[in-house]
Amino acid sequence: MSPPVVLIIGCGIAGPVLGNFFKRKGYHPIVFEKVPELGDAGASLMLMSNGLKVLNLVGLADTLKAESTPLQELWDASETGEVLGQSDLPSTFGDRYSQPAVGVRRTTVNLKLKNMLLDIGVDVREGWELVDIQENEDSVTAFFDGGRSVTGSFLVGCDGIKAASRSILLRNQGIAQGAPVYTGLTQTAGISVTPEPLRQISAMRNWYGDGIHVISYPMANSSERIIKFGLFDRAELKPEQWHSKRCVLVGDAAHPTSPHLGQGANQALEDCFHLSHSMPFLEPGSEQYDEKLQVVGSSLWKNIFRPFAEKRQPRTSLLVRGARAQGDRRVASGTGACRQRDSGIRAAYKDSTVLSAKFDDLLREPFQTL
């Protein structure tokens, strides 16, 4: 019997990781990407310990760490240069959580993930733009531009904040999605040679001014890329809106977030782990093969998708709201608001146990096996 075909929409971060996981668990994943060829895009990612633990399961953590410098320190200052707080807590991440935090080029991660899929024989189809989805009791058909279509057992939408999979899934549920809401903020991102005064220690540095915030962290030697983009937000989905009978959303397709907590990619990777971890290993010829196949049959949504969404939605929604609030605090405007913000930052650094507990909640999960 042929293994179940999994249609994965999007070849960014989550899509390739899921492709790897499903392939190793006995499924037949096909990864679709709308751009004709993945190339240089975006600026950087801060991969925290939780994300690196998941990437370690696909064999990329050591490679990415070798191309960057593990984060050693947090350092915050006002626009005048007054140090509001600093901590060497990140230097302990490797020991505390089994992986450090590292800054990496988004393009580097994307291309390594794509090549990882090709190396293990996963079908990657670039230039396939999703336009519609039709579901049956035990299968799903994805329709793409150019009149192309592919049928599989189930579909996973990993195509980001502008996800076609999300739009189609909600439309099929009779829910009007609406456009992403502009937050009123823009972000300019670039990669440059690290200035000499900042080379002494690998730190995530924040400077806070009146209506402006600057962040830097080490990730690469140099680049010509500087981009400016708006920061957008979307209304949160309820757990039951994350999935249908044969489709499920992960990453920004399910819980798009502004970048202010640095958890977008990391939470997408957590999604990959939890979704894959809930799926049975399929070993043809084993005594339980037929029984396990039934798990991904007509009751897939009840056996897998619903518990996955109910587990992940509360955590991701909390972080999405936290990122939204953090963004508002970072760009406080007016003398009084800036003083209040700076005072809050000083207070946050004074109690190391509170700071440590914050990261424990984010980074503690093991993510050690499929």
N, C-alpha and C positions, 0 to 999 in steps of 0.2 A: 504494500500500500504506500502511495506517495505521501510524504510529510505535508502537513497543512501549510498552505501558502500564506505568508503574512505580508500585507501591503503596507509599507512604511513610507509616509509622505514627508519628505524633507531630509536633506543630507547635511545638516548643520552640526550640532553637537549630539542631541538625543538620538536622532535617526540612526547614525552609524553605530552608536553604542548598543542600541536595541537590536540592530542587525546582527552584531557580533553575538550578543546574548542568545537570541533566538536560534541562530545557526548552530551554536554549541549545544542547545537544548533539544535539537532534533527537528526544528521547523525549517521551512524554506522561505527566508525573507527576501523581498525585493524592495530596494530603496529607490524612491523616485525624487528627483530634484528638478525644480522648474528652470533654473538657469542652465544655459547650454554647457557651461564648463565652470566648475568651482575655481575661483582664483583669488586675487588679492581683494579682501573686503573687510570692513570694520577696522577696529584699532586693537584693543586689548581685552583680555579677560583676567580677572583675579580668581584663580582656582584655589579654593580653600581646601582644608583637609578633607571635608566630606566629599567634595567633587573628585579630588585626587584618589581617594579610596576606591571610588567607582571606576575611574580610569585605570587604576592599577589592575582591575579585573579583566581589562582588555589589553593589558601589557603596554600601556603608554605612559604611565606615571613616571617611571625612571627616565624615559627619553625626554619628557617635558621638563623635568627637574634639572636635567643636565644642560638644558638650553637657557636656564634662568638662574636666579639666586633666591633661595628660600627667604621669606620675609622674617626679619629679626625683631622689628620694633614698630610700635605705633607712635606717632608724633603729631601733635596738633598745635597750631599757633594762630594768632590773630594777624590781621593785615599789617600791624606794626612790627611783627616779629616776636611779640611776647609769646613765650611758650605756655600754652594752656594746660598741657599734660603730655606725658610720654610714658610708655610701658614697654618692657622687653618680653611681654607675654607671648608674642608670636614665636620667639626663639624656642619656646617649649612645645610648640604644636607637634613637632615630629615625634617627641617622646610621649606626649599626652594622648595624641589621636592617631598615631602611626604614620601620618603624612604631614608635611609642612603646608604652608601657603605659598604659592608662587604666582607671579605675573607672567603672562605669556601673550604672544601675538595671536589674535583670533584666527588669522589666516593659517598660521602654523598648525593650530589644533585641527581646524577643518580639513586641511589637506592630509595630515597624518591619519585622521580618522577615516577619510575616504580610502586612502591607500591601504589601511589596515583591512577594510572590507574586501578590497580587490585581492589582497594577499590570501584571504581565507576562502575565496571563491564566491562571495556574495554578489549577486546581480545588482549593479548600480546603473540607473538609467537617468542620465542628465538630459535636460531639455524636455522634460515631461511635466506639463503644468496641469494640475488637477482642476477640473471644471464641474464635476458632479459625482455623486455617490448613490448607488442603489443597493438596498439590503434585502436579503431573504432570511429565512429562519436559520440557515447554517452556512451562509456565504455572503460575500459582499463584492460588488463590482465597482471599480473606480474608473471614471471616464476622464480622459485627458484631451488636451488640445490636439487638433489634427485628426479627430475622429477615432483616436486610439482608446482601447479599454483593456483592463486586466481584471480577472476575477480571482479572489482568494478566500481564505477562511475568515479572516478578520483584517481590519485596517487600523493603523495607529497614526494619528495626526501629530507630526512633530515639526510643523512648518511655521512656527514663530508667531509673533504678535499680529501679523497680517494674515494668519493662517486661512487658507481656502478651506481646509478640512473643518475648522471651527465654524466658519460661516455657513457651510453646507449642512453640517450637523445640526446647528441651531435652526436653520431655515426648515429643515425636514421635521423639526420638533415644533414648528410654528412659532418660533421665537425670533423677534426682530433684533438683530445684533447692534446695528448702528456703527458709526465710525469711531476709531480711537479718539479719545479726548485729549487735546493738546493741553499740557500742564502749565503752559506759560513760560516754561524754561527751555533754553537751548544748551547744548553741550558741545564744546570744541575739544576734540581728542587728537592727540598726536604722539609720535614716538621719536625721541631724540637722544643724542648722546647725553649721559648723565653728567651734570655739572660737577666739577671737582669737589666743591664743598659738601655735596650729597653722597659722595662715593664711600665715605668712611664706614657707613653702616647701611644695611639693606632695610629700609623703613618705608612704611606707608605714611606719607606726610599729607596733612590737610592744612590749608590756610583759609581762614574765614574772614570775609570782609562784609561790607554793606551791600547786600544784594548780589554777592558773588562768592563762589567757593572754588578752590583749586585743590586738586588731589594729584599726587604722583606716587609711583612705585616702580621699582626696577623690573625690567622684563626683557630688554634686548639692547643691542649696542646702538643701532641707529635705524632710521627709516625716513623716507621722504613723505610719508603719509601724514597729512593733517586734514581732519574732516570736521564739519560742523553739522549738527543734526538736532531736530526737535525731540523733546522727551514727551512721550505719549502714555496714556493710561487707558485701561478698559475697566468696565464694571466687572466685579467678580462673579464667577459662575457658581451655582449651587452644585453639590456633588452629582446629583442626577443629570446635570447638564454637561458633565464631562464625557458622557458616553451614551451610546444607543445600544441596540442589541449586538451589532457586529463592529462597532467603531469605538475608539477611545482616544482621548486627547492627552498629550503630555507636554511638559515644558511650557514655554510661552504661549503655545496654542491653548493650553488649559488655564494658565495663571500668569498672564503677562505682567511684568513688573518694571518699574523704573529702576535704574542701576544703583540707587543710593546705598544699598546694603551689600552690593557685590555678590548677590546670591542667585541671580537669574540662571546662569549656566549650571551652577552647583545644585540648585533645586531641580533642574531638568535632569541632571545625572541621578539625583536621588529617585526621581520618578522612574527612570529606567531600571534602577535596581529593584524597586518595590514591585513594578509591573512584571518584570522578568521573574523575580523570586516567587511570585504567586502562580506562575505558569508551570505545569508539570513537565518534567523531562520525558521526551518521547523516544523510546528505544525500540525500533522494530524487532519483532521476535520475542520481546520480553513478555512475561506472563500478564503483566498489567497494562500492556500497550492499548488494548481496546478500551479498557476502563478509563485510562487517562485521556484517550481521544474524546471520550464523552464529555470530559470537563470543558473542552474547547468546542463542543457542539452547540446545540440550540440554546443551552442554558449558560453560555459563556458570560453574558452580561451579569447574570446572577452569581455565578461561581467566582468570577475574576474581576470584571470591570467595576461593579458596584462596590465591593469591599475595597478595591484599590482607590477609587475616588473618595470614599468615606474616610479612608485612612489619610490620604494626602491633602485633601482640600482644607481641613482646618489649619494645618501647619503652613501650607503655602499662602493661604489667605492672610494669616497673621503676619507673615513676612512681607507680603505685598503692601499691607497697610503700614507696616513698619518702615518700608522703603519710602512710601509716600510721605509719611510724617518726617522722616529723616531729611528728605529733599526740601521740605518746607523750612525746617530748622536751619539747614545749611545756608540758605540764601535769605535769611532774615534781613529785613530792610528797616532802616531808621536806627538812631542811636540807642534808644531804649531797648528795642528788640534785639539788637546785636549784643548789648551788654548782658541781657538775660540769657541769650544763647551761649555766650562765652562763659558765663558763670555756671551754666549747666554742664558744659564740657569739663571745666575744672573739677566740679563735684564728682563727675563720673569717674575721673582718674584717681580720686582720693581713696576710694575703697576698692582695693584690688580684688577682693572676693566677689564683688558685684560684677566687675569686668570679666573675671574668670568664669563666673556662672553664665554670663551672656554667651560666651564662646562654647562652653560645655553644651548648652542647649542646641547650638547650631551644628557642632562638629563631632559629637560624641558617638554617633551610631557606627557600628563596626563595618558594615558593607564588605564582608570578607569572602563570601562564597556566593555562587550563583544560586 
